[in-house]
């Protein structure tokens, strides 16, 4: 399992940002993160364009990462 950080854009407004998601693969993370970004941006899934993968961090071992509830 890893945490994948993606760039994204809200198509209707041109707003850009970054969002991360835990998943087994980059493809899985990319599919799932779009809906979560849409939820946080109060828009439709189709209005979110997930862009480049910016970083990947392993989530196993003694490394620290914030859960959604901790960072929201």
DSSP file (Angstrom, degrees, kcal/mol; ACC not computed):
  #  RESIDUE AA STRUCTURE BP1 BP2  ACC     N-H-->O    O-->H-N    N-H-->O    O-->H-N    TCO  KAPPA ALPHA  PHI   PSI    X-CA   Y-CA   Z-CA
    1    1 A X              0   0    0      0, 0.0    58,-1.6     0, 0.0    59,-0.3   0.000 360.0 360.0 360.0 141.8    0.0    0.0    0.0
    2    2 A X  E     -AB  23  58A   0     21,-2.3    21,-2.4    56,-0.2     2,-0.6  -0.940 360.0-118.3-142.4 163.3    1.2    3.5   -0.8
    3    3 A X  E     -AB  22  57A   0     54,-3.4    54,-2.3    -2,-0.3     2,-0.5  -0.938  29.6-158.6-107.3 122.2    0.0    7.1   -0.7
    4    4 A X  E     -AB  21  56A   0     17,-2.9    17,-2.0    -2,-0.6     2,-0.6  -0.879   3.1-153.9-107.3 128.1   -0.2    8.7   -4.1
    5    5 A X  E     -AB  20  55A   0     50,-2.8    49,-3.4    -2,-0.5    50,-1.2  -0.896  18.6-175.2-104.6 122.3   -0.2   12.5   -4.5
    6    6 A X  E     -AB  19  53A   0     13,-3.0    13,-2.3    -2,-0.6     2,-0.3  -0.863  24.6-130.3-117.1 148.8   -1.8   13.8   -7.6
    7    7 A X  E     -A   18   0A   0     45,-2.4    44,-3.4    -2,-0.3     2,-0.3  -0.692  35.5-175.9 -83.1 149.8   -2.2   17.2   -9.2
    8    8 A X  E     -AB  17  50A   0      9,-2.4     9,-2.1    -2,-0.3     2,-0.4  -0.970  18.0-152.9-145.2 162.9   -5.8   18.0  -10.2
    9    9 A X  E     -AB  16  49A   0     40,-1.9    40,-2.8    -2,-0.3     2,-0.8  -1.000  18.0-136.0-136.5 138.2   -7.9   20.7  -11.9
   10   10 A X  E >>> -AB  15  48A   0      5,-3.1     4,-2.8    -2,-0.4     3,-0.7  -0.858  23.4-154.8 -89.0 109.9  -11.5   21.7  -11.5
   11   11 A X  T 345S+     0   0    0     36,-2.7    -1,-0.2    -2,-0.8    37,-0.1   0.876  85.4  52.8 -58.2 -45.2  -12.4   22.0  -15.2
   12   12 A X  T 345S+     0   0    0     35,-0.4    -1,-0.2     1,-0.2    36,-0.1   0.778 124.7  24.4 -66.3 -27.8  -15.3   24.5  -14.8
   13   13 A X  T <45S-     0   0    0     -3,-0.7    -1,-0.2     2,-0.1    -2,-0.2   0.615  95.6-126.4-111.7 -16.9  -13.3   27.0  -12.7
   14   14 A X  T  <5 +     0   0    0     -4,-2.8    -3,-0.2     1,-0.3     2,-0.1   0.484  55.9 153.4  80.4   2.0   -9.7   26.3  -13.7
   15   15 A X  E   < -A   10   0A   0     -5,-0.5    -5,-3.1    -6,-0.1     2,-0.3  -0.410  26.4-160.6 -66.5 138.4   -8.9   25.9  -10.1
   16   16 A X  E     +A    9   0A   0     -7,-0.2     2,-0.3    -3,-0.1    -7,-0.2  -0.876  21.0 140.2-122.0 154.4   -5.8   23.6   -9.5
   17   17 A X  E     -A    8   0A   0     -9,-2.1    -9,-2.4    -2,-0.3     2,-0.3  -0.919  40.7 -99.0-166.3-168.6   -4.6   21.7   -6.4
   18   18 A X  E     +A    7   0A   0     -2,-0.3     2,-0.3   -11,-0.2   -11,-0.2  -0.973  29.8 174.7-132.0 146.1   -3.1   18.6   -5.0
   19   19 A X  E     -A    6   0A   0    -13,-2.3   -13,-3.0    -2,-0.3     2,-0.3  -0.988  13.6-150.2-151.5 142.7   -4.8   15.6   -3.4
   20   20 A X  E     -A    5   0A   0     -2,-0.3     2,-0.3   -15,-0.2   -15,-0.2  -0.806   9.9-173.4-118.1 159.8   -3.4   12.3   -2.1
   21   21 A X  E     -A    4   0A   0    -17,-2.0   -17,-2.9    -2,-0.3     2,-0.4  -0.993  22.7-126.1-151.7 139.7   -5.0    8.8   -1.8
   22   22 A X  E     +A    3   0A   0     -2,-0.3     2,-0.3   -19,-0.2   -19,-0.2  -0.736  47.0 137.6 -86.7 133.7   -4.0    5.4   -0.3
   23   23 A X  E     -A    2   0A   0    -21,-2.4   -21,-2.3    -2,-0.4     3,-0.1  -0.977  61.7-110.1-164.5 168.3   -4.2    2.5   -2.6
   24   24 A X  S    S+     0   0    0     -2,-0.3     2,-0.3   -23,-0.2    -1,-0.1   0.826 101.4  18.6 -74.8 -33.0   -2.4   -0.7   -3.7
   25   25 A X  S  > S-     0   0    0      1,-0.1     4,-2.2   -23,-0.1     5,-0.2  -0.913  75.6-116.3-136.0 162.0   -1.5    0.7   -7.2
   26   26 A X  H  > S+     0   0    0     -2,-0.3     4,-2.8     2,-0.2     5,-0.2   0.897 116.1  54.4 -62.8 -40.2   -1.4    4.1   -8.9
   27   27 A X  H  > S+     0   0    0      1,-0.2     4,-2.0     2,-0.2    -1,-0.2   0.912 109.0  47.5 -61.5 -43.7   -4.2    3.1  -11.2
   28   28 A X  H  > S+     0   0    0      2,-0.2     4,-2.1     1,-0.2    -1,-0.2   0.917 113.4  48.3 -63.2 -44.1   -6.5    2.2   -8.3
   29   29 A X  H  X S+     0   0    0     -4,-2.2     4,-2.7     1,-0.2     5,-0.2   0.914 109.5  52.6 -62.8 -43.4   -5.6    5.5   -6.6
   30   30 A X  H  X S+     0   0    0     -4,-2.8     4,-0.8     1,-0.2    -1,-0.2   0.887 110.9  47.4 -61.3 -40.1   -6.2    7.5   -9.7
   31   31 A X  H  X S+     0   0    0     -4,-2.0     4,-0.5    -5,-0.2    -1,-0.2   0.904 118.3  39.9 -67.0 -42.0   -9.7    6.0  -10.2
   32   32 A X  H  X S+     0   0    0     -4,-2.1     4,-1.1     1,-0.2     3,-0.4   0.810 106.1  62.0 -81.1 -31.2  -10.8    6.5   -6.5
   33   33 A X  H  X S+     0   0    0     -4,-2.7     4,-2.6     1,-0.2     5,-0.2   0.803  91.2  67.7 -69.8 -28.3   -9.3    9.9   -5.9
   34   34 A X  H  X S+     0   0    0     -4,-0.8     4,-2.2     1,-0.2    -1,-0.2   0.911 101.3  46.8 -58.9 -44.5  -11.4   11.7   -8.5
   35   35 A X  H  X S+     0   0    0     -4,-0.5     4,-1.9    -3,-0.4    -1,-0.2   0.883 112.5  50.1 -66.0 -38.1  -14.7   11.1   -6.6
   36   36 A X  H  X S+     0   0    0     -4,-1.1     4,-2.3     2,-0.2    -2,-0.2   0.900 109.9  49.9 -69.1 -40.1  -13.1   12.3   -3.3
   37   37 A X  H  X S+     0   0    0     -4,-2.6     4,-2.4     1,-0.2    -2,-0.2   0.930 109.2  52.5 -62.3 -44.2  -11.8   15.5   -4.9
   38   38 A X  H  X>S+     0   0    0     -4,-2.2     5,-2.3    -5,-0.2     4,-0.5   0.894 108.8  51.2 -58.3 -40.2  -15.2   16.1   -6.4
   39   39 A X  H ><5S+     0   0    0     -4,-1.9     3,-0.9     1,-0.2    -1,-0.2   0.931 112.5  44.5 -62.2 -47.2  -16.7   15.7   -2.9
   40   40 A X  H 3<5S+     0   0    0     -4,-2.3    -2,-0.2     1,-0.2    -1,-0.2   0.814 116.0  47.1 -68.2 -30.7  -14.3   18.2   -1.4
   41   41 A X  H 3<5S-     0   0    0     -4,-2.4    -1,-0.2    -5,-0.2    -2,-0.2   0.421 107.8-124.9 -91.7   1.1  -14.7   20.7   -4.2
   42   42 A X  T <<5S+     0   0    0     -3,-0.9     2,-0.3    -4,-0.5    -3,-0.2   0.932  72.6 107.1  55.3  51.1  -18.5   20.4   -4.2
   43   43 A X  S   <S-     0   0    0     -5,-2.3    -1,-0.2    -6,-0.1     2,-0.2  -0.846  74.6 -77.3-144.3 179.7  -18.7   19.5   -7.9
   44   44 A X    >   -     0   0    0     -2,-0.3     3,-1.5     1,-0.1     4,-0.2  -0.491  37.5-118.0 -82.6 153.4  -19.5   16.6  -10.1
   45   45 A X  G >  S+     0   0    0      1,-0.3     3,-1.8     2,-0.2    -1,-0.1   0.874 114.9  59.9 -57.5 -39.1  -16.9   13.8  -10.8
   46   46 A X  G 3  S+     0   0    0      1,-0.3    -1,-0.3     3,-0.0   -35,-0.1   0.681  96.3  62.9 -64.9 -17.1  -16.9   14.8  -14.5
   47   47 A X  G <  S+     0   0    0     -3,-1.5   -36,-2.7   -36,-0.1     2,-0.5   0.459  89.8  83.9 -86.5  -2.4  -15.7   18.3  -13.5
   48   48 A X  E <   -B   10   0A   0     -3,-1.8     2,-0.6   -38,-0.2   -38,-0.2  -0.895  57.7-166.7-108.6 127.9  -12.4   16.9  -12.0
   49   49 A X  E     -B    9   0A   0    -40,-2.8   -40,-1.9    -2,-0.5     2,-0.5  -0.949  13.2-149.5-111.5 112.0   -9.4   16.2  -14.1
   50   50 A X  E     -B    8   0A   0     -2,-0.6   -42,-0.3   -42,-0.2     3,-0.1  -0.701  25.8-178.0 -81.2 126.6   -6.8   14.2  -12.2
   51   51 A X  E     -     0   0A   0    -44,-3.4    -1,-0.1    -2,-0.5   -43,-0.1   0.276  33.6  -9.8-102.0-137.3   -3.3   15.1  -13.5
   52   52 A X  E     -     0   0A   0    -46,-0.1   -45,-2.4     1,-0.1     2,-0.6  -0.221  61.9-114.1 -67.1 148.8    0.2   14.1  -13.0
   53   53 A X  E     -B    6   0A   0    -47,-0.2   -47,-0.2     1,-0.2     3,-0.1  -0.766  34.0-177.9 -78.4 120.8    1.4   11.9  -10.2
   54   54 A X  E     -     0   0A   0    -49,-3.4     2,-0.3    -2,-0.6   -48,-0.2   0.795  57.7  -7.9 -94.7 -33.0    3.6   14.2   -8.0
   55   55 A X  E     -B    5   0A   0    -50,-1.2   -50,-2.8     2,-0.0     2,-0.4  -0.990  49.4-151.5-162.1 155.6    4.8   11.8   -5.3
   56   56 A X  E     -B    4   0A   0     -2,-0.3     2,-0.4   -52,-0.2   -52,-0.2  -0.999  14.7-175.5-133.2 131.3    4.5    8.3   -3.9
   57   57 A X  E     -B    3   0A   0    -54,-2.3   -54,-3.4    -2,-0.4     2,-0.1  -0.994  26.2-123.3-128.7 132.8    5.1    7.4   -0.3
   58   58 A X  E     -B    2   0A   0     -2,-0.4   -56,-0.2   -56,-0.2    -2,-0.0  -0.473  15.5-160.0 -69.2 142.8    5.0    3.9    1.2
   59   59 A X        +     0   0    0    -58,-1.6     2,-0.2    -2,-0.1   -57,-0.1   0.294  59.9  92.5-109.6   8.4    2.6    3.6    4.1
   60   60 A X  S >  S+     0   0    0    -59,-0.3     3,-0.7     2,-0.1     2,-0.2  -0.562  72.9  23.5 -97.5 165.7    4.0    0.5    5.8
   61   61 A X  T 3  S-     0   0    0      1,-0.2     0, 0.0    -2,-0.2     0, 0.0  -0.525 118.8 -34.3  83.7-149.4    6.6    0.4    8.6
   62   62 A X  T 3  S+     0   0    0     -2,-0.2    -1,-0.2     2,-0.1     2,-0.2   0.175  94.6 124.7 -99.5  17.4    7.1    3.2   11.0
   63   63 A X    <   -     0   0    0     -3,-0.7     2,-0.4     1,-0.0     0, 0.0  -0.500  55.5-130.5 -77.7 148.3    6.5    6.1    8.6
   64   64 A X        +     0   0    0     -2,-0.2     2,-0.3     2,-0.0    -2,-0.1  -0.786  30.9 164.1-100.0 139.8    3.8    8.6    9.5
   65   65 A X        -     0   0    0     -2,-0.4     2,-0.3    -6,-0.1    -6,-0.0  -0.978  34.5-114.8-147.3 153.1    1.0    9.8    7.3
   66   66 A X        -     0   0    0     -2,-0.3     2,-0.1     2,-0.0    -2,-0.0  -0.681  23.8-135.9 -89.5 138.2   -2.2   11.7    8.0
   67   67 A X     >  -     0   0    0     -2,-0.3     4,-1.7     1,-0.1     3,-0.4  -0.408  32.5-101.0 -80.7 167.5   -5.6   10.1    7.5
   68   68 A X  H  > S+     0   0    0      1,-0.2     4,-1.4     2,-0.2     3,-0.1   0.898 123.0  50.7 -57.5 -43.4   -8.4   12.1    5.9
   69   69 A X  H  4 S+     0   0    0      1,-0.2    -1,-0.2     2,-0.2    -3,-0.0   0.805 109.9  50.6 -66.1 -30.1  -10.0   12.9    9.2
   70   70 A X  H  4 S+     0   0    0     -3,-0.4    -1,-0.2     1,-0.2    -2,-0.2   0.820 117.8  36.8 -76.3 -32.2   -6.8   14.1   10.7
   71   71 A X  H  <        0   0    0     -4,-1.7    -2,-0.2     1,-0.2    -1,-0.2   0.552 360.0 360.0-101.3  -8.4   -5.9   16.5    7.9
   72   72 A X     <        0   0    0     -4,-1.4    -1,-0.2    -5,-0.2    -2,-0.1   0.484 360.0 360.0 -82.7 360.0   -9.4   17.8    6.9
